[in-house]
Amino acid sequence: MKNDLNIKNKKAYFEYHILENFTAGLQLLGTEIKSIREGKVNINDAFCTFLNDRLYVRNMHIAEYSHGSFYNHEQKRDRALLLNKKELRKLREKGEEKGFTIIPLRLFISDRGFAKLEIGLAQGKKLFDKRDTIKDRESKIELSRILKS
């Protein structure tokens, strides 16, 4: 089964410095995974937070499954992330420091058919950092134009 689902949070790379990446499993309902496989997911406004010693992703929008009945899921419910204890401890320690946050970067389907969420330990960028990011992107585009001609 070949699945090319790869939903990225492009805004995250512009707004934050990504310090470290982790790959987490998602605890989902049946209709949620079916909607994800259809690609009806938005992770741009999502963030991760600890509730009762578990890491949850909040504000991740998964559209209702088109063929679902009254068993359909809530679109923006909190979904538990599945990580090992060592990774959870590290994320909790760093996440409680001032200026750090945990954000989803990419949602994909693994080779075994499970939905995985790549999350990143991030630090917010200042305005001048964002300007530098824009300048670097524009210079790369300009360089590629020069090389093509």
C-alpha positions as CSV (number, residue, x, y, z in Angstrom):
1,M,0.0,0.0,0.0
2,K,1.7,3.2,-1.2
3,N,0.5,6.3,0.5
4,D,2.0,9.7,-0.3
5,L,0.2,11.7,2.3
6,N,2.5,14.4,3.6
7,I,0.9,17.5,5.2
8,K,3.4,20.2,6.3
9,N,3.1,23.1,8.6
10,K,5.0,25.7,6.5
11,K,4.1,28.5,8.8
12,A,6.0,26.8,11.7
13,Y,9.3,27.1,9.9
14,F,8.8,30.8,9.3
15,E,7.6,31.6,12.8
16,Y,10.0,29.4,14.9
17,H,13.6,28.1,15.1
18,I,13.2,24.3,15.2
19,L,15.7,22.9,17.7
20,E,14.8,19.2,17.8
21,N,12.4,16.9,16.0
22,F,10.5,13.9,17.3
23,T,8.1,11.5,15.6
24,A,5.0,10.7,17.6
25,G,2.1,8.3,17.0
26,L,-1.4,9.6,17.2
27,Q,-4.3,8.1,19.2
28,L,-7.2,8.4,16.7
29,L,-10.7,7.2,16.1
30,G,-11.7,5.2,13.0
31,T,-13.3,8.0,11.1
32,E,-10.3,10.3,11.9
33,I,-7.8,8.0,10.2
34,K,-10.1,7.7,7.2
35,S,-10.3,11.5,6.8
36,I,-6.5,11.8,7.2
37,R,-6.0,9.3,4.4
38,E,-8.3,11.5,2.3
39,G,-6.0,14.4,3.1
40,K,-8.6,16.5,4.9
41,V,-6.3,17.8,7.7
42,N,-5.1,21.2,8.7
43,I,-2.2,21.5,11.2
44,N,-1.3,25.2,10.7
45,D,-2.9,26.4,13.9
46,A,-2.1,23.3,16.0
47,F,0.1,23.2,19.0
48,C,1.1,20.6,21.6
49,T,0.6,20.8,25.4
50,F,0.8,18.6,28.4
51,L,-2.4,17.6,30.2
52,N,-2.2,15.1,33.2
53,D,1.3,13.9,32.2
54,R,0.3,13.2,28.6
55,L,1.2,15.2,25.5
56,Y,-1.8,16.3,23.4
57,V,-2.0,18.1,20.1
58,R,-4.7,20.8,20.2
59,N,-6.4,22.7,17.4
60,M,-5.6,20.1,14.8
61,H,-8.5,20.2,12.4
62,I,-9.5,16.8,10.9
63,A,-12.6,17.2,8.7
64,E,-15.6,14.9,9.4
65,Y,-15.4,11.7,7.3
66,S,-17.7,11.9,4.3
67,H,-19.2,8.4,4.7
68,G,-19.4,8.5,8.5
69,S,-22.7,8.2,10.3
70,F,-23.5,9.5,13.8
71,Y,-20.2,7.9,14.9
72,N,-18.3,10.7,13.3
73,H,-15.6,12.5,15.4
74,E,-15.3,16.1,16.7
75,Q,-13.2,18.1,14.2
76,K,-10.9,19.9,16.7
77,R,-10.8,17.6,19.7
78,D,-7.5,17.0,21.7
79,R,-5.6,14.0,20.4
80,A,-3.1,12.2,22.5
81,L,0.5,11.8,21.1
82,L,2.3,8.6,21.7
83,L,6.0,8.9,22.6
84,N,8.3,7.0,25.0
85,K,8.9,8.2,28.6
86,K,12.4,9.5,27.8
87,E,11.1,11.8,25.0
88,L,8.2,13.0,27.0
89,R,10.4,13.9,29.9
90,K,12.8,15.8,27.7
91,L,9.9,17.7,26.0
92,R,8.3,18.5,29.3
93,E,11.5,20.0,30.7
94,K,12.3,22.1,27.7
95,G,8.6,23.1,27.1
96,E,8.3,24.6,30.5
97,E,11.3,26.9,29.9
98,K,10.5,30.4,28.8
99,G,10.3,30.9,25.1
100,F,10.1,27.3,24.1
101,T,7.0,25.6,22.6
102,I,6.1,22.2,21.0
103,I,4.6,22.5,17.5
104,P,3.5,20.0,14.9
105,L,5.6,20.1,11.7
106,R,4.4,17.3,9.5
107,L,1.7,14.7,9.4
108,F,2.3,11.5,7.4
109,I,1.3,7.9,7.1
110,S,4.0,5.4,8.0
111,D,4.9,2.3,6.0
112,R,2.8,0.2,8.3
113,G,-0.2,2.5,7.7
114,F,-0.2,4.4,11.0
115,A,-0.6,8.2,11.2
116,K,2.5,9.8,12.5
117,L,3.0,13.4,13.6
118,E,6.5,15.0,13.4
119,I,6.7,17.5,16.2
120,G,9.4,20.0,16.9
121,L,10.8,21.7,20.0
122,A,10.8,25.3,18.8
123,Q,11.8,28.7,19.9
124,G,9.9,31.8,18.6
125,K,11.7,34.0,16.1
126,K,12.0,37.7,16.5
127,L,10.9,40.1,13.7
128,F,14.4,40.6,12.4
129,D,14.9,36.8,12.2
130,K,11.8,36.6,10.0
131,R,13.2,39.3,7.8
132,D,16.4,37.3,7.4
133,T,14.3,34.2,6.5
134,I,12.5,36.2,3.8
135,K,15.8,37.6,2.5
136,D,17.5,34.2,2.3
137,R,14.5,32.7,0.5
138,E,14.4,35.5,-2.1
139,S,18.2,35.3,-2.7
140,K,17.9,31.5,-3.3
141,I,15.1,32.1,-5.8
142,E,17.2,34.8,-7.6
143,L,20.2,32.5,-7.7
144,S,18.2,29.7,-9.2
145,R,16.9,32.1,-11.9
146,I,20.4,33.2,-12.7
147,L,21.6,29.6,-13.0
148,K,18.7,28.6,-15.3
149,S,19.5,31.3,-17.8
